[in-house]
Amino acid sequence: MKVGKAYQRIIREKKSELGKPKAGFFFDSPILQSFPNADIKKAELQEISYKEAKRIILEYEWLGTMGTTQYHYGILFENELAGVVCFGYFQAMGNIDNGGGYGTYVGEKYVDRGIQLTRGACVHWAHPHSGSKLISYGLLQMKKLGYKYVVAFSDPKAGEIGTLYQATNWYYLGFSDGERVHYDIWDKENDKVWMNDRDIFKKYGFSGKVKMEKFVSERPTLEVRLRKAKARYMKLIGSRKENKEMFSFLQDKIKSYPKRKN
């Protein structure tokens, strides 16, 4: 599959071309007179609120929603929020491998000890290593909370191949073809997801292609599209013994990292 430039990179490049600082993200700070000094050695990492994370996710992230987030962490430069990573409930976990959950990946002993990295994004002026540093920090927090493994997805439609997951040594497990069919509502003008089927159900109380098509019939800028499979990554974060036990189930499912094709 040919994968072009990542959506988040395109957004950051467009904002960089504007050459002007915009309103600060953290603690409702005033309009910036200049971009903060994004010295990675001076970066601060800490837990942040849902509201603070949402500001960056909605602006920079491909899906444009917060999804199933529970825990939110940020990287700051000079007290300005430059990136976020969010963890939360598994999405459609019960439908993986015909209802088997992640038991076939980590063993039944640990199947209910996992969590998903659901969202993540950095602003255009952030240090290039902000994303990998932020993910590493988030994984440490998940480990402290007692989780034993983390799952994440990259979407080829967004130009993603999981670059940061590869940089932080996750296992690549291929495409999630085992999940049931999903449909999203797309914003045709901006060529991005307007709302996924889970958020549609949470907000409007209906699901399914037929009802979604009826919903968009009165909204000409929206349309229903089949959600194609995403690439799945997994990170083991238990003790050495626990990781060894989980790896015995996982090892025959690991694949070579995908590479970007120009």
N, C-alpha and C positions, 0 to 999 in steps of 0.2 A: 504494500500500500504506500502510495506517495504521500508524504506529509510535508506541507510547506511551513512557512514561518508561523510560530506560535501566536495565538490571538493576543495574549498578554504582552508579548514583545511588541507587537504592532501598536497596541494602545500606548505603551510606554514611549515608543519612538515618536508617535504623533504628539504626545504631550511635551516631550523634550524639544520638539521643533518649535513649539509656541514660545519657549524661552522665558516664561513668566511664572513666578511662584504663585500658588493659589492658597486659599484658606487652609490654615493648619488643621490637622485631623484630631489631635489629642487634647483632651480636656477643653474642647471648644476654644482653642487658642485663636488670637486675632490673625488677620491676613499677614502672611510672611512678607518681609521686605527682601529676603534672599533665601535661597535654599539652605537648609542645615548642612553642616559639615558631616558627610556620611563616612566617617572614619570607622571602619569595621572593628578596630581595636577598642573603640569607645562606645560601641553599641550597647544599649541596655535592653534586656529581654525580661518580660513580665506578663503576668495574666492581665487581660483587659476585659472589658464588658462586651456583651453582644452588640450593643449600639455602636461602640467604637470600631469593632471589627466590621460591622455592616457597611460603614462609610466607605471603606476601601474595597470590600468585596463587590459591592454593587457597581462601583466605578471601573474596576479593573478585571474582574473575573468573568470568564466566558459565559457561564450559566446565568449570571446576574441575579442570583437568589442566594439566600443563606442556607438553604437545605436543612439537614437534620443536625445542626450544630449544638453542642453542649458546652464545650470548653474552647476558650479563645485566648490566643497568646500573640503578643506583638513585639516587634523590634523597633526601638526608638533611637533617634539621633538628635541630640540637643533637645530632648523632651518632645520631639515631633514623631508621631507614629508613621513609620515608613513601610511597614509590611505586617501581615497577619497570617496566622495559620489556625484552622479550626478543626476540631475533632467532634464526632458525634455518632449517633446510632447508625448501624449498618442499614444500607438501602437494599431492600428486597432480599435480605439474607436468606429467608426461608425458601426462596426459589432457586438458590444456587445448587447445582448438581441434583436436580429433582427432589428438592426439599431436604437434602442432607446437610445444609448449612456449611460451615467451614470445618466440620469434623474430619472430612477426608483430607484436609490440608494440614491440620495441626493435631488431630486426634480428639476424641470425645472428651478427654480429660480437660482440655483447654478451650473447647469450642465456644464456651460462654464467657471467655476472658479476653475477648478482642474488642476493638473499636475501629472506626473508620476515620481517616483523614479526609474530611469532606470538602473543605475549601481552603484556598491560600492565594495570596497575591501580594505584590510589592509595588510601591509607587515608582514613578519614572526616575526620581532622583536618588533612590536607594542605592547602597553599595551593591555591586554585582554578586557578592557572596551572601547577601542578606537572606535570600531564600533558603539556602542550604543550612545556614546558621540557625535560622528560625525553625526549620523542620527538626534539626537535631535537638534543639531546646524543647520543642513540643513533645518529641518522643521521650525525653527524659522525664517530663512531667507525667506522661501517660504511664510510664513505668512506676513512678512514685505512687500513682493512684491504684496500682495493682493490676494493670492490664499486661497481658503477655504477648500480644501481637497486634499489629496495626495493618489495615488494608487501605489501599488508595487506588484511584483510577486515573488514567490519562485518556483524553479524547482526541483521536486523530482528526475529527472534524474541526477542532479548535487549534489544529497544528501542533498538538502535544504528543511527545513520545516518552514523557516521563524523565526528562533530563535531570531534574533535581532528585528524583528517587534513585536514579542511577548514581548520581554524585554522592548520595548518602548511603549507598550500598544496600538497597532493597533487593528482594528477589522478584524477578519478572516472571509472571505466570501465564502470559498470553492473553487472548481476548476472552471476554466474559460471555461466550456464546451460550452458556448453560442457563442464563437468566430468561425469564419470560419476556414476551414482547411488551415494550413500552412505547407510548406516544407522547410527544411534547407539543406545546403550542409555540410557534415561532413568530417573531417580529420580522416580517418580510422586508421592511424598509431598512432595518439595521442588520439583517441576516444573522440573528442570534436568537437563543431561546428566550421567549417572553415569560413562560412559566412551565415547569415540568408537571407531569401527571400527578405526582404526589402532592405538590403545592396546590394544584387545581382542586384536588379532593379536599384538602385541609381548608381551603378558603371558600370553595363554592359547593362542596358536598356531592360532587359527581365524579365519575371516572369512565374510561372506555372511549374508544375511537368515535363511535356514533354520537355520543353526547358531547364530546369535544368538538366535533365538526358542526353540530348544531349551535354550539356556543360561538364559534368563530364566524358563522354564516352572516352575522350582523356586524362583524368587525372586519372590514376589508383589508386591513393592514396585517391581520393575523392568519395563520394557517396551521393545520395539524400535520406533523411529520413523524415518521417512524424514527425512534431512537435506535441508532446503530450501536453495535457492541463496542465497548471500551476496553482498553488494555488494563489488566489488573496487576498490581504490585503488592508485595507483602513484606513486612519487617518484623522480625522476631525480637522481642524486648524483655524476655524473661531472664532468669538466671542462666548460667552456663548449662546447668543440668536440664533445665526446662527447655531451653532452646534446642539442645541436643535431642530431646524427646520429640519436640514438634518437628524438627528437621527430618526425622526419620519418616514422617508422613509426607513431608513437603518435597523432599529431594527429587523424586521422579517427575515432579510437575514443573520444575524450574526450567526456563528457556533462556536463550541468549538475548541480551538487550537489543531492542529495535534501534535502528540508526536512521537519522534524518536523510532523506534523499532529495537532492537538488534537481 
